[in-house]
């Protein structure tokens, strides 16, 4: 596992989510396996589904698919599970490495409870569950209005992003993830081509490409571009360096190329970004790294 967690503090956080929302909150590790939860027991509805082999398998596959989507999209997602309930998942990031996930699960909105029940019943037909027991278990689940779900999703994303700052999650010292993060941070202004990284970490191009996809949800070139634009944003906000000097400081020698990449990631030119920052108006700017693609070929592609 590429991360270490403060399980005691994380359990307190999960309890707080449950107290505020009434929804079961859980932590999954980087592979999507349950690590902590509050309450620590599943509701009757899910225990009933998991009594069948097909239901247990579908639960695992559903969690894996949700983790994959959250890893790729880098944000909180609200989605229907295989058994007809709603869930919210968000990735936990440490230096852009996905080290786990926070999950709010077994959710029923309750706005039209009968329609939701009919949907859940259809989803579970293939498991051959006793319909009367399934209905009683479904009715025992609390209703959570959609507006409350949206707020919970937003807060879940904020909490996941704060775990690293609060020292509840961190990369394992000496792990490949930690060494790669430190190296990129210290050498961001230098050549960080695929061949150099392969030499530094004794990896093949294919292994480097797969590592980046697994850890960052994107190719290594996109990840480096994202890091460079984030540092550029910091320099634009905190220094009087010219655009050319900022570009050089983050390892981009072609100023025109810097302008194109900066605008692609933030939605603004460096000049417009700096002006907006001085006015305290960055409502039109995107956070660096929100794009699904960035210029440059990927090692191993």
ChimeraX commands (.cxc) that place a marker at each C-alpha (Angstrom):
marker #1 position 0.00,0.00,0.00 radius 0.5
marker #1 position 1.45,3.43,-0.94 radius 0.5
marker #1 position -0.08,5.21,2.06 radius 0.5
marker #1 position -0.31,5.27,5.84 radius 0.5
marker #1 position -3.44,6.42,7.69 radius 0.5
marker #1 position -4.32,7.70,11.14 radius 0.5
marker #1 position -7.12,5.20,11.64 radius 0.5
marker #1 position -8.24,6.65,14.98 radius 0.5
marker #1 position -8.80,10.15,13.57 radius 0.5
marker #1 position -10.32,8.81,10.36 radius 0.5
marker #1 position -12.86,6.80,12.33 radius 0.5
marker #1 position -13.86,10.00,14.17 radius 0.5
marker #1 position -14.35,11.70,10.80 radius 0.5
marker #1 position -16.53,8.87,9.51 radius 0.5
marker #1 position -18.59,9.03,12.70 radius 0.5
marker #1 position -19.08,12.78,12.21 radius 0.5
marker #1 position -20.38,12.21,8.67 radius 0.5
marker #1 position -22.82,9.59,9.95 radius 0.5
marker #1 position -24.05,11.82,12.77 radius 0.5
marker #1 position -24.60,14.75,10.39 radius 0.5
marker #1 position -26.17,12.84,7.52 radius 0.5
marker #1 position -27.50,9.57,8.93 radius 0.5
marker #1 position -25.61,7.80,6.13 radius 0.5
marker #1 position -23.08,5.01,6.63 radius 0.5
marker #1 position -19.58,6.34,5.93 radius 0.5
marker #1 position -16.62,4.17,4.95 radius 0.5
marker #1 position -12.96,4.32,3.95 radius 0.5
marker #1 position -11.64,2.15,1.14 radius 0.5
marker #1 position -7.97,1.52,0.46 radius 0.5
marker #1 position -6.27,2.21,-2.87 radius 0.5
marker #1 position -7.60,-1.10,-4.25 radius 0.5
marker #1 position -11.19,-0.37,-3.26 radius 0.5
marker #1 position -11.32,-2.72,-0.25 radius 0.5
marker #1 position -13.18,-1.68,2.92 radius 0.5
marker #1 position -10.76,-0.40,5.54 radius 0.5
marker #1 position -12.91,1.47,8.09 radius 0.5
marker #1 position -16.60,2.25,8.43 radius 0.5
marker #1 position -19.13,3.83,10.74 radius 0.5
marker #1 position -21.34,2.15,11.75 radius 0.5
marker #1 position -19.12,-0.91,11.42 radius 0.5
marker #1 position -22.05,-3.15,10.43 radius 0.5
marker #1 position -23.94,-3.20,7.13 radius 0.5
marker #1 position -27.66,-2.40,7.02 radius 0.5
marker #1 position -29.99,-5.39,6.74 radius 0.5
marker #1 position -30.68,-4.59,3.07 radius 0.5
marker #1 position -27.04,-5.05,2.09 radius 0.5
marker #1 position -26.53,-8.06,4.34 radius 0.5
marker #1 position -29.45,-9.68,2.54 radius 0.5
marker #1 position -27.96,-8.96,-0.88 radius 0.5
marker #1 position -24.55,-10.25,0.18 radius 0.5
marker #1 position -25.96,-13.53,1.44 radius 0.5
marker #1 position -25.93,-14.62,-2.21 radius 0.5
marker #1 position -22.67,-15.29,-4.04 radius 0.5
marker #1 position -23.85,-13.26,-7.03 radius 0.5
marker #1 position -24.72,-10.35,-4.74 radius 0.5
marker #1 position -21.31,-10.42,-3.01 radius 0.5
marker #1 position -19.54,-10.48,-6.36 radius 0.5
marker #1 position -21.66,-7.64,-7.71 radius 0.5
marker #1 position -20.95,-5.52,-4.61 radius 0.5
marker #1 position -17.21,-5.94,-5.11 radius 0.5
marker #1 position -17.43,-5.16,-8.82 radius 0.5
marker #1 position -19.62,-2.12,-8.13 radius 0.5
marker #1 position -17.07,-0.75,-5.64 radius 0.5
marker #1 position -14.21,-1.40,-8.06 radius 0.5
marker #1 position -15.99,0.41,-10.90 radius 0.5
marker #1 position -16.82,3.37,-8.67 radius 0.5
marker #1 position -13.18,3.60,-7.52 radius 0.5
marker #1 position -11.98,3.52,-11.11 radius 0.5
marker #1 position -14.31,6.35,-12.14 radius 0.5
marker #1 position -13.43,8.43,-9.08 radius 0.5
marker #1 position -9.72,7.87,-9.74 radius 0.5
marker #1 position -10.07,8.97,-13.36 radius 0.5
marker #1 position -12.32,11.97,-12.69 radius 0.5
marker #1 position -10.57,13.12,-9.51 radius 0.5
marker #1 position -13.79,14.27,-7.83 radius 0.5
marker #1 position -16.76,13.15,-5.75 radius 0.5
marker #1 position -19.31,11.08,-7.68 radius 0.5
marker #1 position -22.94,10.29,-6.90 radius 0.5
marker #1 position -24.04,7.05,-8.57 radius 0.5
marker #1 position -26.58,4.18,-8.31 radius 0.5
marker #1 position -25.20,0.91,-6.98 radius 0.5
marker #1 position -25.98,-2.50,-8.44 radius 0.5
marker #1 position -28.68,-3.12,-5.78 radius 0.5
marker #1 position -30.67,0.01,-6.60 radius 0.5
marker #1 position -29.38,2.34,-3.85 radius 0.5
marker #1 position -27.32,5.52,-4.18 radius 0.5
marker #1 position -23.70,6.00,-3.12 radius 0.5
marker #1 position -21.19,8.87,-3.06 radius 0.5
marker #1 position -17.48,8.23,-3.51 radius 0.5
marker #1 position -14.49,10.57,-3.62 radius 0.5
marker #1 position -10.77,9.84,-4.03 radius 0.5
marker #1 position -8.22,10.64,-1.30 radius 0.5
marker #1 position -5.20,12.32,-2.87 radius 0.5
marker #1 position -1.71,12.72,-1.46 radius 0.5
marker #1 position 0.61,14.57,-3.85 radius 0.5
marker #1 position -1.79,13.68,-6.69 radius 0.5
marker #1 position -1.54,9.98,-5.83 radius 0.5
marker #1 position -4.85,8.24,-5.10 radius 0.5
marker #1 position -4.25,6.45,-1.79 radius 0.5
marker #1 position -7.84,5.53,-0.97 radius 0.5
marker #1 position -11.47,6.57,-1.14 radius 0.5
marker #1 position -14.19,7.92,1.13 radius 0.5
marker #1 position -17.65,6.45,0.59 radius 0.5
marker #1 position -21.19,7.29,1.71 radius 0.5
marker #1 position -23.36,4.29,0.97 radius 0.5
marker #1 position -26.80,2.62,1.11 radius 0.5
marker #1 position -28.69,5.82,0.37 radius 0.5
marker #1 position -32.39,6.21,-0.42 radius 0.5
marker #1 position -33.66,9.68,-1.39 radius 0.5
marker #1 position -37.23,9.14,-0.24 radius 0.5
marker #1 position -38.85,11.74,-2.52 radius 0.5
marker #1 position -40.78,8.94,-4.26 radius 0.5
marker #1 position -40.07,5.97,-2.08 radius 0.5
marker #1 position -42.35,3.58,-3.93 radius 0.5
marker #1 position -40.65,4.30,-7.27 radius 0.5
marker #1 position -37.24,3.84,-5.64 radius 0.5
marker #1 position -38.37,0.54,-4.18 radius 0.5
marker #1 position -39.59,-0.69,-7.56 radius 0.5
marker #1 position -36.22,0.21,-9.08 radius 0.5
marker #1 position -34.32,-1.57,-6.28 radius 0.5
marker #1 position -36.52,-4.65,-6.62 radius 0.5
marker #1 position -35.82,-4.84,-10.37 radius 0.5
marker #1 position -32.08,-4.44,-9.77 radius 0.5
marker #1 position -32.06,-7.36,-7.31 radius 0.5
marker #1 position -34.33,-9.76,-9.22 radius 0.5
marker #1 position -31.32,-11.75,-10.39 radius 0.5
marker #1 position -30.30,-12.51,-6.79 radius 0.5
marker #1 position -33.55,-14.33,-5.98 radius 0.5
marker #1 position -34.07,-12.53,-2.65 radius 0.5
marker #1 position -37.22,-13.07,-0.55 radius 0.5
marker #1 position -39.24,-10.06,-1.67 radius 0.5
marker #1 position -40.96,-9.48,1.67 radius 0.5
marker #1 position -37.63,-9.44,3.56 radius 0.5
marker #1 position -36.07,-7.20,0.94 radius 0.5
marker #1 position -38.97,-4.75,1.19 radius 0.5
marker #1 position -38.78,-4.59,4.99 radius 0.5
marker #1 position -35.01,-4.02,4.81 radius 0.5
marker #1 position -35.51,-1.31,2.18 radius 0.5
marker #1 position -38.16,0.45,4.26 radius 0.5
marker #1 position -35.76,0.50,7.23 radius 0.5
marker #1 position -33.28,2.65,5.30 radius 0.5
marker #1 position -33.60,6.38,6.11 radius 0.5
marker #1 position -34.52,8.84,3.38 radius 0.5
marker #1 position -31.96,11.50,2.42 radius 0.5
marker #1 position -33.26,14.34,0.19 radius 0.5
marker #1 position -31.25,15.08,-2.95 radius 0.5
marker #1 position -30.29,18.55,-1.75 radius 0.5
marker #1 position -28.78,16.99,1.36 radius 0.5
marker #1 position -26.95,14.46,-0.82 radius 0.5
marker #1 position -25.42,17.27,-2.86 radius 0.5
marker #1 position -24.18,18.97,0.31 radius 0.5
marker #1 position -22.83,15.67,1.62 radius 0.5
marker #1 position -21.00,15.11,-1.68 radius 0.5
marker #1 position -19.41,18.55,-1.50 radius 0.5
marker #1 position -18.33,18.09,2.12 radius 0.5
marker #1 position -16.99,14.61,1.40 radius 0.5
marker #1 position -14.74,16.02,-1.32 radius 0.5
marker #1 position -13.48,18.77,0.98 radius 0.5
marker #1 position -12.78,16.27,3.77 radius 0.5
marker #1 position -10.87,13.95,1.45 radius 0.5
marker #1 position -8.69,16.82,0.27 radius 0.5
marker #1 position -7.97,17.88,3.86 radius 0.5
marker #1 position -6.74,14.49,5.06 radius 0.5
marker #1 position -3.16,15.10,3.92 radius 0.5
marker #1 position -2.99,18.59,5.46 radius 0.5
marker #1 position -4.35,17.23,8.74 radius 0.5
marker #1 position -1.80,14.39,8.66 radius 0.5
marker #1 position -4.48,11.71,8.58 radius 0.5
marker #1 position -3.04,10.27,5.36 radius 0.5
marker #1 position 0.42,10.25,3.79 radius 0.5
marker #1 position 2.63,8.33,1.39 radius 0.5
marker #1 position 4.75,5.55,2.81 radius 0.5
marker #1 position 8.33,6.87,3.15 radius 0.5
marker #1 position 10.61,5.24,0.60 radius 0.5
marker #1 position 7.76,3.91,-1.54 radius 0.5
marker #1 position 7.87,4.47,-5.30 radius 0.5
marker #1 position 4.94,6.88,-4.99 radius 0.5
marker #1 position 6.76,8.95,-2.37 radius 0.5
marker #1 position 10.07,8.92,-4.25 radius 0.5
marker #1 position 8.41,9.92,-7.53 radius 0.5
marker #1 position 6.50,12.75,-5.85 radius 0.5
marker #1 position 9.66,14.11,-4.21 radius 0.5
marker #1 position 11.70,13.82,-7.40 radius 0.5
marker #1 position 9.15,15.64,-9.55 radius 0.5
marker #1 position 8.78,18.40,-6.97 radius 0.5
marker #1 position 12.54,18.94,-6.69 radius 0.5
marker #1 position 13.28,18.76,-10.42 radius 0.5
marker #1 position 10.18,20.38,-11.91 radius 0.5
marker #1 position 12.19,23.09,-13.68 radius 0.5
marker #1 position 14.35,20.48,-15.43 radius 0.5
marker #1 position 13.86,18.02,-18.27 radius 0.5
marker #1 position 11.37,15.42,-17.07 radius 0.5
marker #1 position 11.04,13.37,-20.20 radius 0.5
marker #1 position 9.94,9.77,-20.13 radius 0.5
marker #1 position 13.45,8.43,-20.82 radius 0.5
marker #1 position 14.91,10.40,-17.92 radius 0.5
marker #1 position 12.28,9.16,-15.48 radius 0.5
marker #1 position 12.76,5.61,-16.70 radius 0.5
marker #1 position 16.50,5.88,-16.00 radius 0.5
marker #1 position 16.02,7.52,-12.60 radius 0.5
marker #1 position 13.60,4.86,-11.38 radius 0.5
marker #1 position 14.86,1.86,-13.38 radius 0.5
marker #1 position 11.50,1.42,-15.07 radius 0.5
marker #1 position 10.46,0.51,-18.58 radius 0.5
marker #1 position 8.38,3.01,-20.55 radius 0.5
marker #1 position 5.36,0.75,-20.23 radius 0.5
marker #1 position 5.84,0.40,-16.46 radius 0.5
marker #1 position 6.14,4.18,-16.07 radius 0.5
marker #1 position 3.01,4.74,-18.11 radius 0.5
marker #1 position 1.05,2.18,-16.09 radius 0.5
marker #1 position 2.34,3.58,-12.79 radius 0.5
marker #1 position 1.13,7.06,-13.74 radius 0.5
marker #1 position -2.27,5.75,-14.82 radius 0.5
marker #1 position -2.67,3.83,-11.57 radius 0.5
marker #1 position -1.43,6.61,-9.28 radius 0.5
marker #1 position -2.54,9.81,-10.98 radius 0.5
marker #1 position -5.39,8.69,-13.22 radius 0.5
marker #1 position -3.59,10.08,-16.28 radius 0.5
marker #1 position -0.37,9.69,-18.24 radius 0.5
marker #1 position 2.93,10.94,-16.81 radius 0.5
marker #1 position 3.20,13.85,-19.27 radius 0.5
marker #1 position -0.23,15.16,-18.25 radius 0.5
marker #1 position 0.63,14.80,-14.59 radius 0.5
marker #1 position 3.86,16.77,-14.99 radius 0.5
marker #1 position 2.06,19.45,-17.00 radius 0.5
marker #1 position -0.48,19.77,-14.21 radius 0.5
marker #1 position 2.26,20.13,-11.58 radius 0.5
marker #1 position 3.99,22.80,-13.67 radius 0.5
marker #1 position 0.85,24.86,-14.12 radius 0.5
marker #1 position 0.04,24.62,-10.43 radius 0.5
marker #1 position 3.48,25.96,-9.59 radius 0.5
marker #1 position 3.08,28.63,-12.26 radius 0.5
marker #1 position -0.15,29.75,-10.62 radius 0.5
marker #1 position 1.66,30.07,-7.29 radius 0.5
marker #1 position 4.44,32.14,-8.86 radius 0.5
marker #1 position 1.97,34.40,-10.67 radius 0.5
marker #1 position 0.13,35.00,-7.39 radius 0.5
marker #1 position 3.15,35.53,-5.15 radius 0.5
marker #1 position 5.96,37.03,-7.25 radius 0.5
marker #1 position 6.58,39.78,-9.77 radius 0.5
marker #1 position 8.27,37.44,-12.25 radius 0.5
marker #1 position 7.45,37.99,-15.91 radius 0.5
marker #1 position 5.53,35.35,-17.81 radius 0.5
marker #1 position 8.75,34.20,-19.49 radius 0.5
marker #1 position 10.49,33.90,-16.13 radius 0.5
marker #1 position 7.58,31.96,-14.67 radius 0.5
marker #1 position 7.61,29.60,-17.66 radius 0.5
marker #1 position 11.34,28.96,-17.26 radius 0.5
marker #1 position 10.95,28.44,-13.51 radius 0.5
marker #1 position 8.48,25.61,-14.08 radius 0.5
marker #1 position 10.49,23.92,-16.82 radius 0.5
marker #1 position 8.76,25.25,-19.95 radius 0.5
marker #1 position 11.21,27.04,-22.23 radius 0.5
marker #1 position 8.82,27.99,-25.04 radius 0.5
marker #1 position 6.72,30.93,-23.80 radius 0.5
marker #1 position 4.05,30.50,-26.47 radius 0.5
marker #1 position 3.69,26.85,-25.51 radius 0.5
marker #1 position 3.46,27.90,-21.85 radius 0.5
marker #1 position 0.60,30.26,-22.71 radius 0.5
marker #1 position -1.28,27.50,-24.54 radius 0.5
marker #1 position -0.86,24.94,-21.76 radius 0.5
marker #1 position -1.68,27.45,-19.02 radius 0.5
marker #1 position -4.88,28.47,-20.76 radius 0.5
marker #1 position -5.81,24.86,-21.41 radius 0.5
marker #1 position -5.59,23.99,-17.73 radius 0.5
marker #1 position -6.98,27.18,-16.17 radius 0.5
marker #1 position -9.20,28.71,-18.86 radius 0.5
marker #1 position -7.27,32.00,-18.69 radius 0.5
marker #1 position -4.01,33.40,-20.06 radius 0.5
marker #1 position -1.25,34.01,-17.47 radius 0.5
marker #1 position -1.86,37.77,-17.73 radius 0.5
marker #1 position -5.61,37.44,-17.22 radius 0.5
marker #1 position -5.06,35.00,-14.36 radius 0.5
marker #1 position -2.69,37.39,-12.56 radius 0.5
marker #1 position -5.09,40.31,-13.07 radius 0.5
marker #1 position -8.01,38.27,-11.75 radius 0.5
marker #1 position -5.98,37.13,-8.74 radius 0.5
marker #1 position -5.11,40.74,-7.88 radius 0.5
marker #1 position -8.80,41.65,-8.03 radius 0.5
marker #1 position -9.69,38.62,-5.95 radius 0.5
marker #1 position -11.90,37.36,-8.78 radius 0.5
marker #1 position -10.97,33.89,-9.97 radius 0.5
marker #1 position -14.52,32.68,-10.54 radius 0.5
marker #1 position -13.81,32.07,-14.24 radius 0.5
marker #1 position -10.62,30.11,-13.61 radius 0.5
marker #1 position -10.46,26.35,-13.34 radius 0.5
marker #1 position -8.21,24.64,-10.86 radius 0.5
marker #1 position -5.10,23.29,-12.59 radius 0.5
marker #1 position -5.46,19.65,-13.41 radius 0.5
marker #1 position -9.17,19.56,-14.14 radius 0.5
marker #1 position -8.74,18.69,-17.81 radius 0.5
marker #1 position -8.89,15.13,-19.01 radius 0.5
marker #1 position -6.05,15.58,-21.46 radius 0.5
marker #1 position -2.86,17.58,-21.87 radius 0.5
marker #1 position -0.38,18.07,-24.71 radius 0.5
marker #1 position 2.52,15.69,-25.22 radius 0.5
marker #1 position 2.99,12.00,-25.98 radius 0.5
marker #1 position 3.00,9.51,-23.14 radius 0.5
marker #1 position 5.85,7.08,-22.55 radius 0.5
marker #1 position 4.73,3.62,-23.53 radius 0.5
marker #1 position 1.90,4.83,-25.77 radius 0.5
marker link #1:1,2 radius 0.2
marker link #1:2,3 radius 0.2
marker link #1:3,4 radius 0.2
marker link #1:4,5 radius 0.2
marker link #1:5,6 radius 0.2
marker link #1:6,7 radius 0.2
marker link #1:7,8 radius 0.2
marker link #1:8,9 radius 0.2
marker link #1:9,10 radius 0.2
marker link #1:10,11 radius 0.2
marker link #1:11,12 radius 0.2
marker link #1:12,13 radius 0.2
marker link #1:13,14 radius 0.2
marker link #1:14,15 radius 0.2
marker link #1:15,16 radius 0.2
marker link #1:16,17 radius 0.2
marker link #1:17,18 radius 0.2
marker link #1:18,19 radius 0.2
marker link #1:19,20 radius 0.2
marker link #1:20,21 radius 0.2
marker link #1:21,22 radius 0.2
marker link #1:22,23 radius 0.2
marker link #1:23,24 radius 0.2
marker link #1:24,25 radius 0.2
marker link #1:25,26 radius 0.2
marker link #1:26,27 radius 0.2
marker link #1:27,28 radius 0.2
marker link #1:28,29 radius 0.2
marker link #1:29,30 radius 0.2
marker link #1:30,31 radius 0.2
marker link #1:31,32 radius 0.2
marker link #1:32,33 radius 0.2
marker link #1:33,34 radius 0.2
marker link #1:34,35 radius 0.2
marker link #1:35,36 radius 0.2
marker link #1:36,37 radius 0.2
marker link #1:37,38 radius 0.2
marker link #1:38,39 radius 0.2
marker link #1:39,40 radius 0.2
marker link #1:40,41 radius 0.2
marker link #1:41,42 radius 0.2
marker link #1:42,43 radius 0.2
marker link #1:43,44 radius 0.2
marker link #1:44,45 radius 0.2
marker link #1:45,46 radius 0.2
marker link #1:46,47 radius 0.2
marker link #1:47,48 radius 0.2
marker link #1:48,49 radius 0.2
marker link #1:49,50 radius 0.2
marker link #1:50,51 radius 0.2
marker link #1:51,52 radius 0.2
marker link #1:52,53 radius 0.2
marker link #1:53,54 radius 0.2
marker link #1:54,55 radius 0.2
marker link #1:55,56 radius 0.2
marker link #1:56,57 radius 0.2
marker link #1:57,58 radius 0.2
marker link #1:58,59 radius 0.2
marker link #1:59,60 radius 0.2
marker link #1:60,61 radius 0.2
marker link #1:61,62 radius 0.2
marker link #1:62,63 radius 0.2
marker link #1:63,64 radius 0.2
marker link #1:64,65 radius 0.2
marker link #1:65,66 radius 0.2
marker link #1:66,67 radius 0.2
marker link #1:67,68 radius 0.2
marker link #1:68,69 radius 0.2
marker link #1:69,70 radius 0.2
marker link #1:70,71 radius 0.2
marker link #1:71,72 radius 0.2
marker link #1:72,73 radius 0.2
marker link #1:73,74 radius 0.2
marker link #1:74,75 radius 0.2
marker link #1:75,76 radius 0.2
marker link #1:76,77 radius 0.2
marker link #1:77,78 radius 0.2
marker link #1:78,79 radius 0.2
marker link #1:79,80 radius 0.2
marker link #1:80,81 radius 0.2
marker link #1:81,82 radius 0.2
marker link #1:82,83 radius 0.2
marker link #1:83,84 radius 0.2
marker link #1:84,85 radius 0.2
marker link #1:85,86 radius 0.2
marker link #1:86,87 radius 0.2
marker link #1:87,88 radius 0.2
marker link #1:88,89 radius 0.2
marker link #1:89,90 radius 0.2
marker link #1:90,91 radius 0.2
marker link #1:91,92 radius 0.2
marker link #1:92,93 radius 0.2
marker link #1:93,94 radius 0.2
marker link #1:94,95 radius 0.2
marker link #1:95,96 radius 0.2
marker link #1:96,97 radius 0.2
marker link #1:97,98 radius 0.2
marker link #1:98,99 radius 0.2
marker link #1:99,100 radius 0.2
marker link #1:100,101 radius 0.2
marker link #1:101,102 radius 0.2
marker link #1:102,103 radius 0.2
marker link #1:103,104 radius 0.2
marker link #1:104,105 radius 0.2
marker link #1:105,106 radius 0.2
marker link #1:106,107 radius 0.2
marker link #1:107,108 radius 0.2
marker link #1:108,109 radius 0.2
marker link #1:109,110 radius 0.2
marker link #1:110,111 radius 0.2
marker link #1:111,112 radius 0.2
marker link #1:112,113 radius 0.2
marker link #1:113,114 radius 0.2
marker link #1:114,115 radius 0.2
marker link #1:115,116 radius 0.2
marker link #1:116,117 radius 0.2
marker link #1:117,118 radius 0.2
marker link #1:118,119 radius 0.2
marker link #1:119,120 radius 0.2
marker link #1:120,121 radius 0.2
marker link #1:121,122 radius 0.2
marker link #1:122,123 radius 0.2
marker link #1:123,124 radius 0.2
marker link #1:124,125 radius 0.2
marker link #1:125,126 radius 0.2
marker link #1:126,127 radius 0.2
marker link #1:127,128 radius 0.2
marker link #1:128,129 radius 0.2
marker link #1:129,130 radius 0.2
marker link #1:130,131 radius 0.2
marker link #1:131,132 radius 0.2
marker link #1:132,133 radius 0.2
marker link #1:133,134 radius 0.2
marker link #1:134,135 radius 0.2
marker link #1:135,136 radius 0.2
marker link #1:136,137 radius 0.2
marker link #1:137,138 radius 0.2
marker link #1:138,139 radius 0.2
marker link #1:139,140 radius 0.2
marker link #1:140,141 radius 0.2
marker link #1:141,142 radius 0.2
marker link #1:142,143 radius 0.2
marker link #1:143,144 radius 0.2
marker link #1:144,145 radius 0.2
marker link #1:145,146 radius 0.2
marker link #1:146,147 radius 0.2
marker link #1:147,148 radius 0.2
marker link #1:148,149 radius 0.2
marker link #1:149,150 radius 0.2
marker link #1:150,151 radius 0.2
marker link #1:151,152 radius 0.2
marker link #1:152,153 radius 0.2
marker link #1:153,154 radius 0.2
marker link #1:154,155 radius 0.2
marker link #1:155,156 radius 0.2
marker link #1:156,157 radius 0.2
marker link #1:157,158 radius 0.2
marker link #1:158,159 radius 0.2
marker link #1:159,160 radius 0.2
marker link #1:160,161 radius 0.2
marker link #1:161,162 radius 0.2
marker link #1:162,163 radius 0.2
marker link #1:163,164 radius 0.2
marker link #1:164,165 radius 0.2
marker link #1:165,166 radius 0.2
marker link #1:166,167 radius 0.2
marker link #1:167,168 radius 0.2
marker link #1:168,169 radius 0.2
marker link #1:169,170 radius 0.2
marker link #1:170,171 radius 0.2
marker link #1:171,172 radius 0.2
marker link #1:172,173 radius 0.2
marker link #1:173,174 radius 0.2
marker link #1:174,175 radius 0.2
marker link #1:175,176 radius 0.2
marker link #1:176,177 radius 0.2
marker link #1:177,178 radius 0.2
marker link #1:178,179 radius 0.2
marker link #1:179,180 radius 0.2
marker link #1:180,181 radius 0.2
marker link #1:181,182 radius 0.2
marker link #1:182,183 radius 0.2
marker link #1:183,184 radius 0.2
marker link #1:184,185 radius 0.2
marker link #1:185,186 radius 0.2
marker link #1:186,187 radius 0.2
marker link #1:187,188 radius 0.2
marker link #1:188,189 radius 0.2
marker link #1:189,190 radius 0.2
marker link #1:190,191 radius 0.2
marker link #1:191,192 radius 0.2
marker link #1:192,193 radius 0.2
marker link #1:193,194 radius 0.2
marker link #1:194,195 radius 0.2
marker link #1:195,196 radius 0.2
marker link #1:196,197 radius 0.2
marker link #1:197,198 radius 0.2
marker link #1:198,199 radius 0.2
marker link #1:199,200 radius 0.2
marker link #1:200,201 radius 0.2
marker link #1:201,202 radius 0.2
marker link #1:202,203 radius 0.2
marker link #1:203,204 radius 0.2
marker link #1:204,205 radius 0.2
marker link #1:205,206 radius 0.2
marker link #1:206,207 radius 0.2
marker link #1:207,208 radius 0.2
marker link #1:208,209 radius 0.2
marker link #1:209,210 radius 0.2
marker link #1:210,211 radius 0.2
marker link #1:211,212 radius 0.2
marker link #1:212,213 radius 0.2
marker link #1:213,214 radius 0.2
marker link #1:214,215 radius 0.2
marker link #1:215,216 radius 0.2
marker link #1:216,217 radius 0.2
marker link #1:217,218 radius 0.2
marker link #1:218,219 radius 0.2
marker link #1:219,220 radius 0.2
marker link #1:220,221 radius 0.2
marker link #1:221,222 radius 0.2
marker link #1:222,223 radius 0.2
marker link #1:223,224 radius 0.2
marker link #1:224,225 radius 0.2
marker link #1:225,226 radius 0.2
marker link #1:226,227 radius 0.2
marker link #1:227,228 radius 0.2
marker link #1:228,229 radius 0.2
marker link #1:229,230 radius 0.2
marker link #1:230,231 radius 0.2
marker link #1:231,232 radius 0.2
marker link #1:232,233 radius 0.2
marker link #1:233,234 radius 0.2
marker link #1:234,235 radius 0.2
marker link #1:235,236 radius 0.2
marker link #1:236,237 radius 0.2
marker link #1:237,238 radius 0.2
marker link #1:238,239 radius 0.2
marker link #1:239,240 radius 0.2
marker link #1:240,241 radius 0.2
marker link #1:241,242 radius 0.2
marker link #1:242,243 radius 0.2
marker link #1:243,244 radius 0.2
marker link #1:244,245 radius 0.2
marker link #1:245,246 radius 0.2
marker link #1:246,247 radius 0.2
marker link #1:247,248 radius 0.2
marker link #1:248,249 radius 0.2
marker link #1:249,250 radius 0.2
marker link #1:250,251 radius 0.2
marker link #1:251,252 radius 0.2
marker link #1:252,253 radius 0.2
marker link #1:253,254 radius 0.2
marker link #1:254,255 radius 0.2
marker link #1:255,256 radius 0.2
marker link #1:256,257 radius 0.2
marker link #1:257,258 radius 0.2
marker link #1:258,259 radius 0.2
marker link #1:259,260 radius 0.2
marker link #1:260,261 radius 0.2
marker link #1:261,262 radius 0.2
marker link #1:262,263 radius 0.2
marker link #1:263,264 radius 0.2
marker link #1:264,265 radius 0.2
marker link #1:265,266 radius 0.2
marker link #1:266,267 radius 0.2
marker link #1:267,268 radius 0.2
marker link #1:268,269 radius 0.2
marker link #1:269,270 radius 0.2
marker link #1:270,271 radius 0.2
marker link #1:271,272 radius 0.2
marker link #1:272,273 radius 0.2
marker link #1:273,274 radius 0.2
marker link #1:274,275 radius 0.2
marker link #1:275,276 radius 0.2
marker link #1:276,277 radius 0.2
marker link #1:277,278 radius 0.2
marker link #1:278,279 radius 0.2
marker link #1:279,280 radius 0.2
marker link #1:280,281 radius 0.2
marker link #1:281,282 radius 0.2
marker link #1:282,283 radius 0.2
marker link #1:283,284 radius 0.2
marker link #1:284,285 radius 0.2
marker link #1:285,286 radius 0.2
marker link #1:286,287 radius 0.2
marker link #1:287,288 radius 0.2
marker link #1:288,289 radius 0.2
marker link #1:289,290 radius 0.2
marker link #1:290,291 radius 0.2
marker link #1:291,292 radius 0.2
marker link #1:292,293 radius 0.2
marker link #1:293,294 radius 0.2
marker link #1:294,295 radius 0.2
marker link #1:295,296 radius 0.2
marker link #1:296,297 radius 0.2
marker link #1:297,298 radius 0.2
marker link #1:298,299 radius 0.2
marker link #1:299,300 radius 0.2
marker link #1:300,301 radius 0.2
view
